[in-house]
Amino acid sequence: MQNEKNNSTYRAVRYDKYGGTEVLYMADLPKQSPASGQALVKVKAAGINPGEASIREGKMAKQFPSTFPSGQGSDFAGIVEAIGENVTNIKAGDEVTGFTNERNSQAEYVVVDAKQLIIRPTKVLWEQAGSLFVVGTTAYASVKAVSLKAGETLIVANAAGGVGSVIVQLAKNIGANVIGLASKKNHEWLKQHDVTPLDYDGDMEHNIKEALQGKKADAFIDTFGKGYVEIAIKLGVAPERINTVIDFEAAKKYKVKTAGSAEAANTNVLSKLTNMINDGKLEFPVAKTYSFDEVQEAYKDLEQRQTHGKIVLVL
């Protein structure tokens, strides 16, 4: 099938203007053949992420403007249908996971640089493989940004969320002590992963100090926003050891770090993370799956921020 012309169509998520979930729809697009260095992948699963919703709503138009009609999505996993010339790392029929920088993974097919694909490990479910990249690389970059070492204490805001749940596990694998801020329904999961859970109720600065039991917090990772960067500063955490993936205004004010997916967006990191899942060293829960036709419902669910684990579009 190498370089074979295919004039059939495929379905893809699109939006023609900034707005809420109501602007999302499925469009029929002409199916492309891969050029040199590229692969055509039949998508089995594609993750959805809060950042994509913010881009679609126009909240990040200055940093990440949309060109209409626009697609969505970076995460995906699927089966290679065809490859272009000069592709040596994969072949047609391979089961792969990877990422795209073209906002087009939420579709039945995606054409992507073959170097952005790796073989899916056998014990990594399609839903996990298709939704790992953004969350996993964001978590990896966040932990690296705060220079965490064994024996140190890390505080994580929204510790049971998509990014937070990976952060706390990576931190525990390093040998750090972790205090995780999360709703009570997720406390048992945190305890199972040797994380000290802390509820959101009351004076958070006071509650964190009590949980520290007189010790000092060495690092703080914020995946929630709403004042946690300021709390970290008040707790005496050095700005260079605070990372937020959401509160960029506070980051500018307090000069803390904002490392996220872009800082770890490569297949080396993706391979490390998928191998950790495959080897049982990283739990990566999938909360719910939706069909591509249910993309509006999937993003409405995501906006509630109530699920533990990823929400994934599947074919």
C-alpha positions as CSV (number, residue, x, y, z in Angstrom):
1,M,0.0,0.0,0.0
2,Q,3.0,2.2,0.0
3,N,2.2,5.6,-1.6
4,E,-1.1,4.2,-2.9
5,K,-3.7,6.8,-3.8
6,N,-7.0,6.5,-1.9
7,N,-9.9,8.8,-2.8
8,S,-12.2,7.6,-0.1
9,T,-13.3,9.7,2.9
10,Y,-13.0,9.4,6.6
11,R,-14.8,11.1,9.5
12,A,-13.1,13.6,11.8
13,V,-14.0,16.0,14.6
14,R,-14.2,19.6,13.5
15,Y,-15.3,23.1,14.6
16,D,-15.8,26.2,12.5
17,K,-15.7,28.9,15.2
18,Y,-14.7,29.3,18.8
19,G,-17.3,28.2,21.3
20,G,-18.6,25.5,23.7
21,T,-19.1,21.9,23.0
22,E,-22.0,22.8,20.6
23,V,-19.6,23.9,17.9
24,L,-18.1,20.4,17.6
25,Y,-19.3,18.1,14.8
26,M,-18.1,15.2,12.6
27,A,-17.1,16.0,9.1
28,D,-16.3,13.8,6.1
29,L,-12.8,14.5,4.8
30,P,-10.8,13.1,1.9
31,K,-8.5,10.3,3.0
32,Q,-4.8,11.1,2.3
33,S,-1.9,8.9,1.4
34,P,1.3,9.3,3.5
35,A,4.2,11.3,2.0
36,S,7.8,10.4,2.5
37,G,8.6,9.9,6.2
38,Q,4.9,9.6,7.1
39,A,2.4,6.9,8.1
40,L,-1.3,6.6,7.7
41,V,-2.9,5.2,10.9
42,K,-6.4,3.9,11.4
43,V,-7.3,5.3,14.8
44,K,-8.6,2.9,17.5
45,A,-8.6,5.4,20.4
46,A,-7.9,9.1,20.9
47,G,-7.7,11.0,24.2
48,I,-9.4,14.3,25.0
49,N,-7.8,17.0,27.2
50,P,-8.8,20.2,29.0
51,G,-6.2,22.2,26.9
52,E,-8.1,21.2,23.7
53,A,-11.3,22.6,25.2
54,S,-9.6,25.8,26.1
55,I,-8.2,26.2,22.6
56,R,-11.6,25.5,21.1
57,E,-13.3,28.0,23.4
58,G,-10.8,30.7,22.3
59,K,-9.3,31.1,25.8
60,M,-5.8,30.4,24.4
61,A,-6.3,32.2,21.0
62,K,-3.2,34.3,21.5
63,Q,-0.9,31.4,22.3
64,F,-2.6,28.7,20.1
65,P,-4.9,30.3,17.5
66,S,-7.3,28.1,15.5
67,T,-7.4,28.1,11.7
68,F,-11.0,27.3,10.7
69,P,-12.2,24.7,10.1
70,S,-10.1,23.2,12.8
71,G,-9.6,19.7,14.0
72,Q,-8.8,18.6,17.6
73,G,-6.5,16.3,19.4
74,S,-2.9,15.1,19.9
75,D,-3.2,11.7,21.5
76,F,-4.0,8.6,19.5
77,A,-3.3,4.9,19.0
78,G,-4.2,2.7,16.1
79,I,-3.0,0.3,13.3
80,V,-0.7,1.5,10.6
81,E,-2.5,1.2,7.3
82,A,0.2,2.5,4.9
83,I,3.6,4.1,5.0
84,G,5.4,6.5,2.8
85,E,8.9,6.2,1.4
86,N,11.9,6.4,3.8
87,V,10.0,4.9,6.8
88,T,12.0,2.2,8.6
89,N,10.8,2.2,12.2
90,I,7.3,0.9,11.5
91,K,5.4,-1.1,8.8
92,A,1.8,-1.6,7.7
93,G,-0.1,-3.7,10.2
94,D,1.9,-2.5,13.2
95,E,-0.1,-1.5,16.3
96,V,1.2,1.9,17.4
97,T,0.7,4.8,19.8
98,G,1.9,8.3,19.2
99,F,1.1,11.9,18.8
100,T,0.4,14.6,16.2
101,N,1.1,18.3,16.3
102,E,-1.6,19.1,13.7
103,R,-4.6,18.9,16.0
104,N,-6.1,16.1,14.1
105,S,-6.0,12.9,16.2
106,Q,-9.7,12.9,16.9
107,A,-10.5,11.2,13.6
108,E,-10.9,7.8,12.0
109,Y,-7.5,8.2,10.3
110,V,-4.5,10.4,10.9
111,V,-1.4,11.0,8.7
112,V,1.6,11.6,10.9
113,D,5.4,11.8,10.9
114,A,6.4,8.1,11.4
115,K,9.0,9.3,13.9
116,Q,6.2,10.3,16.2
117,L,5.0,6.7,16.5
118,I,6.1,3.8,18.7
119,I,4.9,0.2,18.9
120,R,2.1,-0.3,21.4
121,P,3.3,-2.7,24.2
122,T,1.1,-5.7,24.4
123,K,-0.2,-5.1,27.9
124,V,-1.2,-1.5,27.2
125,L,-4.9,-1.3,26.3
126,W,-5.9,0.7,23.3
127,E,-7.7,3.2,25.4
128,Q,-4.6,3.7,27.5
129,A,-2.3,4.0,24.5
130,G,-4.6,6.4,22.8
131,S,-4.9,8.8,25.7
132,L,-1.4,8.7,27.3
133,F,0.7,11.2,25.4
134,V,-0.5,14.7,26.6
135,V,-1.2,13.6,30.2
136,G,1.9,11.4,30.5
137,T,4.3,13.9,29.0
138,T,2.8,16.8,31.1
139,A,3.3,14.8,34.2
140,Y,6.8,13.7,33.3
141,A,7.9,17.3,32.5
142,S,6.3,18.6,35.7
143,V,8.2,16.2,38.0
144,K,11.4,16.9,36.1
145,A,10.9,20.6,36.4
146,V,10.8,20.6,40.2
147,S,14.0,18.5,40.4
148,L,12.5,16.0,42.8
149,K,14.7,13.6,44.8
150,A,14.2,10.6,47.0
151,G,13.2,11.5,50.5
152,E,11.8,14.9,49.6
153,T,8.2,16.0,50.1
154,L,6.0,16.9,47.1
155,I,2.6,18.4,47.2
156,V,0.3,17.9,44.3
157,A,-2.9,19.8,43.7
158,N,-5.6,17.7,41.9
159,A,-3.6,14.6,42.7
160,A,-6.2,12.1,41.4
161,G,-6.9,13.9,38.1
162,G,-5.5,12.7,34.7
163,V,-2.2,14.5,35.1
164,G,-2.0,14.4,38.8
165,S,-2.5,10.7,39.1
166,V,0.5,10.1,36.9
167,I,2.6,12.7,38.7
168,V,2.1,11.1,42.1
169,Q,3.1,7.7,40.8
170,L,6.2,9.1,39.1
171,A,7.1,10.9,42.3
172,K,6.7,7.7,44.4
173,N,8.8,5.8,41.9
174,I,11.6,8.3,42.6
175,G,11.2,7.7,46.4
176,A,9.5,11.0,47.4
177,N,6.9,11.6,50.0
178,V,3.7,12.9,48.4
179,I,0.8,14.8,49.8
180,G,-2.1,14.7,47.3
181,L,-5.0,17.2,47.3
182,A,-8.1,15.5,46.0
183,S,-11.8,15.1,46.7
184,K,-12.7,12.5,49.4
185,K,-14.0,9.9,46.9
186,N,-10.4,9.6,45.5
187,H,-8.6,9.3,48.9
188,E,-8.7,5.5,48.9
189,W,-6.9,5.4,45.6
190,L,-4.2,7.8,46.8
191,K,-3.7,5.7,50.0
192,Q,-3.3,2.6,47.9
193,H,-0.4,4.4,46.1
194,D,1.2,5.5,49.4
195,V,0.1,9.1,48.9
196,T,-1.1,11.1,51.9
197,P,-4.6,12.4,50.8
198,L,-5.9,15.8,51.8
199,D,-9.4,17.1,51.1
200,Y,-10.1,20.5,49.5
201,D,-12.4,21.7,52.4
202,G,-11.4,24.6,54.7
203,D,-8.2,26.7,54.9
204,M,-5.9,24.8,52.5
205,E,-2.7,26.5,53.6
206,H,-3.4,25.5,57.2
207,N,-4.5,22.0,56.3
208,I,-1.3,21.4,54.3
209,K,0.9,22.7,57.1
210,E,-0.9,20.2,59.5
211,A,-0.3,17.4,57.0
212,L,3.4,18.3,56.8
213,Q,3.7,17.7,60.6
214,G,6.4,20.3,61.0
215,K,8.3,19.3,58.0
216,K,9.1,21.5,55.0
217,A,7.5,21.0,51.6
218,D,10.3,20.7,49.0
219,A,8.3,21.0,45.8
220,F,4.7,21.8,44.7
221,I,3.0,20.9,41.4
222,D,-0.3,22.6,40.6
223,T,-2.6,20.9,38.0
224,F,-5.8,22.7,39.4
225,G,-5.3,26.4,39.4
226,K,-7.4,28.7,41.6
227,G,-4.7,30.0,44.0
228,Y,-2.5,27.0,44.6
229,V,0.6,28.7,43.3
230,E,0.2,31.4,45.9
231,I,-0.4,28.8,48.6
232,A,2.9,27.1,47.6
233,I,4.7,30.4,47.9
234,K,3.2,31.0,51.3
235,L,4.3,27.6,52.4
236,G,7.9,28.6,51.6
237,V,8.5,26.5,48.6
238,A,11.1,28.0,46.3
239,P,9.7,29.4,43.1
240,E,12.0,27.3,41.0
241,R,10.6,24.2,42.6
242,I,6.9,25.1,41.9
243,N,5.4,24.1,38.6
244,T,1.9,24.9,37.3
245,V,0.4,23.5,34.1
246,I,-2.7,25.7,34.3
247,D,-2.3,29.0,36.2
248,F,-0.1,31.0,33.9
249,E,-1.0,34.4,35.4
250,A,0.2,33.3,38.8
251,A,3.3,31.8,37.2
252,K,4.2,35.1,35.7
253,K,3.5,36.9,39.0
254,Y,5.5,34.6,41.2
255,K,8.1,33.5,38.6
256,V,7.4,29.8,39.0
257,K,7.8,27.2,36.3
258,T,5.2,26.2,33.7
259,A,6.7,23.0,32.2
260,G,4.2,20.8,30.4
261,S,3.7,18.5,27.5
262,A,5.8,20.6,25.1
263,E,8.9,20.0,27.3
264,A,8.6,16.2,27.1
265,A,6.9,15.8,23.7
266,N,9.0,13.0,22.2
267,T,8.8,9.3,21.7
268,N,11.6,8.6,24.2
269,V,9.4,9.8,27.0
270,L,6.3,8.1,25.5
271,S,8.2,4.9,25.3
272,K,9.3,5.1,29.0
273,L,5.7,5.7,30.1
274,T,4.1,2.9,28.0
275,N,6.8,0.5,29.2
276,M,6.0,1.5,32.8
277,I,2.3,0.7,32.2
278,N,3.3,-2.6,30.5
279,D,5.5,-3.6,33.4
280,G,2.9,-2.7,36.0
281,K,4.9,0.3,37.4
282,L,2.3,2.9,36.4
283,E,-1.4,2.6,36.7
284,F,-3.2,4.6,34.0
285,P,-7.0,4.4,34.6
286,V,-9.5,5.0,31.9
287,A,-12.7,6.5,33.4
288,K,-15.1,6.4,30.4
289,T,-15.2,5.9,26.7
290,Y,-17.3,7.6,24.1
291,S,-17.8,7.0,20.4
292,F,-16.5,9.8,18.1
293,D,-20.2,10.7,17.4
294,E,-20.5,11.4,21.1
295,V,-17.6,14.0,21.1
296,Q,-19.9,16.7,22.5
297,E,-21.0,14.5,25.4
298,A,-17.4,13.5,26.1
299,Y,-16.2,17.1,26.4
300,K,-19.2,18.0,28.6
301,D,-18.2,15.1,30.9
302,L,-14.6,16.3,30.9
303,E,-15.7,19.8,31.9
304,Q,-17.2,18.4,35.1
305,R,-13.7,17.4,36.3
306,Q,-15.2,14.6,38.4
307,T,-13.7,11.5,36.8
308,H,-10.7,9.6,38.0
309,G,-8.8,8.7,34.9
310,K,-9.0,9.5,31.3
311,I,-12.0,10.1,29.0
312,V,-11.3,8.5,25.6
313,L,-12.9,8.5,22.2
314,V,-12.9,5.1,20.6
315,L,-13.8,3.4,17.3
